[in-house]
Amino acid sequence: MQLEILTPEKKVYSGDVYGVQMPGISGSFEILDKHAPMIAALQEGKLKILKDRNNSSSYFQIQSGFVEVLNNKVTVLIEGALPL
């Protein structure tokens, strides 16, 4: 699936991924390939990008924002992000 992480200043990440784990306002959750359409609010915390099935991953410390899942594309709109 396609993942894009955007802040008001720049595009932080763009690429094909296996999945992504993020801090929702009601708790952490994970989005995998072919997830149902959804929109969710995010709180400050750690976002984990699962690059493949072999547990290759990247991490970002994010500020609050929103995520949209539609047509196997995940768009994360956040106030800020720092790679970990």
C-alpha positions in Angstrom: 0.0 0.0 0.0 1.0 3.6 -0.5 1.9 5.8 2.6 2.4 9.5 2.7 3.2 11.5 5.8 2.7 15.2 5.4 3.3 18.2 7.7 2.4 21.9 7.0 6.0 22.4 6.0 6.9 19.4 3.9 6.4 15.8 2.8 8.1 13.7 5.5 7.7 10.2 3.9 6.3 8.7 0.7 6.5 5.1 -0.4 5.1 1.6 -0.6 4.9 -0.1 2.8 3.6 -3.3 4.3 1.8 -1.5 7.2 1.9 1.3 9.7 1.3 1.6 13.4 0.2 4.9 14.9 -1.0 6.5 18.1 -4.8 7.1 17.9 -6.6 9.2 20.4 -8.3 6.1 21.7 -5.1 4.0 21.6 -2.6 2.6 19.2 -3.7 0.9 16.0 -2.3 -0.7 12.9 -3.2 -0.4 9.2 -2.3 -3.2 6.8 -2.7 -3.7 3.1 -6.3 -3.4 1.7 -7.6 -1.8 5.0 -11.2 -0.6 4.9 -11.7 3.2 4.3 -11.4 5.2 7.5 -10.5 8.6 9.1 -9.0 8.8 12.6 -7.6 11.4 14.9 -4.0 11.0 16.1 -2.3 12.1 19.3 1.4 12.8 19.9 3.4 9.6 20.0 5.5 7.1 18.0 4.5 6.1 14.4 6.1 2.9 13.1 6.4 2.2 9.4 6.5 -1.5 8.6 8.5 -1.6 5.3 8.1 -5.3 4.6 7.0 -8.6 6.1 10.5 -9.2 7.5 10.1 -6.6 10.3 12.2 -3.9 8.5 10.8 -0.7 10.0 11.3 3.1 10.5 10.0 5.3 13.4 8.9 8.9 13.6 7.9 10.9 16.7 4.8 12.7 15.6 2.6 15.5 16.9 -1.2 15.4 16.7 -3.1 15.1 13.4 -5.3 12.8 11.3 -5.0 9.8 9.1 -7.1 8.9 6.1 -7.2 5.4 4.5 -8.8 5.2 1.1 -8.2 2.9 -1.9 -5.1 1.3 -0.4 -3.5 4.7 0.2 -2.7 6.0 3.7 -2.4 9.7 4.1 -1.1 11.0 7.5 -1.6 14.7 8.1 0.2 15.9 11.2 1.6 19.0 12.9 5.2 17.8 12.9 7.4 14.7 12.8 11.0 13.8 13.7 12.7 10.6 12.5 13.9 8.3 15.4 
